[in-house]
Each structure stands twice: as C-alpha cells, then as structure tokens.
C-alpha cells in the first residue's frame, strides 16, 4: 500500500517537474531549478544502482546503473543540442 502511494507521488512530482522544466510558462530560474532537481534525482538513482551492484557483486546491477547513467546523459545532451538549434 505504502509503496503504491510512494510510486504515485514520485510519478506526479517527476512528471510535473519534467513538464515544467520544458515549459515556457515558468520563469527561467524555476525551470533551471527543476531541471537540476531532476538531474540530481536520476543520477542519484543510477549511482545507487551502481553502488549496490558493486557492494553486492552483482554484475546485472552494475550494468543497469551504468546504462541508466549513460542513457540519461545522452538524453540530456540531446535535449541541450535540440534546444540550441531552435534558438
């Protein structure tokens, strides 16, 4: 029950922050703050997966953490490159 509630709350927060960070309706400092919060959250999850994989000697978790980190870094680079082209 509690895990479902936590999943729902995090989903709402992350979806809202993601959409607000890309919206022109919010001032730039708010968008930068939201993007920073998302960056810290996703890199924290990737670091947690990577760290737990190393401690528990689980190759799957290390690969998952690395893949999550690289995938999010590629997504960020794509968004930045796409944003610069449209200016």
C-alpha positions, -999 to +999 in steps of 0.1 A: +000+000+000+027+025+010+049+016-020+020+023-043+014+056-027+051+065-029+052+054-065+022+076-074+036+107-055+070+103-071+054+099-105+033+130-101+063+150-089+087+138-116+062+142-144+053+177-132+089+187-128+098+173-162+069+192-180+075+224-161+112+224-168+105+223-206+076+248-205+079+285-215+052+295-190+076+293-160+104+317-154+139+306-163+153+303-127+124+279-118+130+258-149+167+256-141+159+246-105+135+219-116+159+206-142+186+204-115+164+185-092+156+160-119+193+157-127+202+150-091+173+125-087+181+105-118+219+105-113+213+095-077+192+065-087+219+055-112+246+059-086+226+039-061+221+010-085+258+011-094+270+013-058+247-015-046+258-036-076+295-032-066+288-039-029+267-070-036+290-081-065+260-081-089+271-076-125+235-070-136+230-041-112+263-025-122+254-028-159+219-014-151+233+015-132+258+023-159+232+020-186+208+043-167+236+069-162+247+068-198+211+068-211+202+099-191+234+116-200+226+110-237+191+123-232+204+154-216+229+160-244+202+155-270+178+179-252+206+206-249+216+202-286+179+203-297+173+234-276+204+252-291+193+245-327+159+262-321+173+294-308 
